[in-house]
Amino acid sequence: MNTTPESLAQLGNWRGALLRYVQSGQPDLTNRQMALLLVAGQEPGPHTVRGLAARLAVSKPVVTRALNSLTGLGLVERRRDERDRRSVFVDLTTEGEEFLVDFAEMITADAPGGTA
């Protein structure tokens, strides 16, 4: 393994962020749920179940299960495509956007220039 002081520092920052996240009382998301939330929140849309499945290289049922959980937590919402009723768009809710802002702050808290 080729580690550098920078990569070890980044790993330490990530550890700190995860510890703050676990202690925050925020919903305990799986990596898959977090990846879906980040893709929906940071990559240009519109986002569909099919597109999210392709982006994460998983099946549509896997995405549907993760979206069911995220919808139940109020972090995403689904809306039917009025032009093609078979297609469903996935959008972050205001709560989902706030969740990502809070998570970003947890990540940057230990970074150089962060607010630990």
N, C-alpha and C positions, 0 to 999 in steps of 0.2 A: 504494500500500500504506500503510495507516494503522498504523504501529507506535508503541508506547509504550515508555518505559523498562522498564515492568513486563513487557511481552511479550518484549522483547529479553533481559531477565534470565531469564525462563522458558525461552527458547530456549537460552540459555547453560547453564542447569541441565540441560536435556535433552541438550545436546551432551556435557556432563560425564558424565551417566549412560550415554550410549551409548559413550563412550570407555572408561569403567570396565567396561561390559558386554563390549565386544570384547576387552579386556585380561584379563578374568576367567577365560577358559578355559571358560566356560559354553557350552552348545550354541548355535550360530549360528542362531537362529530367524528365519524370515521374518516380515514384518508380519502376515500372515494367521495363521500359527501362534501368534504372540504374542497377537493379538486373541482367538483361540479360547481360549487358556489364561486370559487375563484374564476373558473372559465366564464361562467355566466356574468360575473361582475366585472371582469377585466378584459375580456376579448370581445371584439365587435360582434353584434348579433345581426339579425334575430337568431335566437337559439331554439333548436328543436330537439326532441328526444333523439331522433335519428342522428342529428349533427353532434350532439353531446356524446352519444355512444361511439361515433366514429372518432371524435377528438380524444376520448379516453381509451379507445381500443377495447371496449367492452360491449356486451350485447344490450339491446334496447330494454329487455326486462331488468337487467342490472341497474340501468339508469332510472327506470321507472320506480324500482324499489327505493333507491336513494332519494329520488324526488318526492316520493310519498312521505318520507321522514322529514325532508326539508320543508315541504309544504305544511306538514303537521306542526312544525316549529315556527311557522310564519315567516320563513326566510326567503322562500320563492313562491311564485304563483304560476299557474298554467292558464293559458288562454287559447281558445280555438282559433285557428286561422279561418277567417270568414271566406276566403277565396277557395280554400281546400279544407273542408271540415274534417278530413282525416288527419291533418297535421295540427300539432299542438306546440305553441310557443312557450318558452320558459323565461320568466323575468324575475329578477330580484325584487323583493318588496323593500319598502323603506327600512324595515327591521333588518333585512338581509344586507342592505348597504351599510347600515350602522354597525352590524356585526363585523363586516370586513374592515371598516375604519378602526374599530376597537382592536381587531386582531393585528392590523398593521402597526398600531401604536405599541402593542405588546412585542412585536418583532423588533421595532426600532429602539426600544427602551435601552437595550444593552449595546447597540451599535455605536461606533464612534460618533460623538455629537448627539447621541440619543438622550432621552429623558428618564433615566433609571431612577 
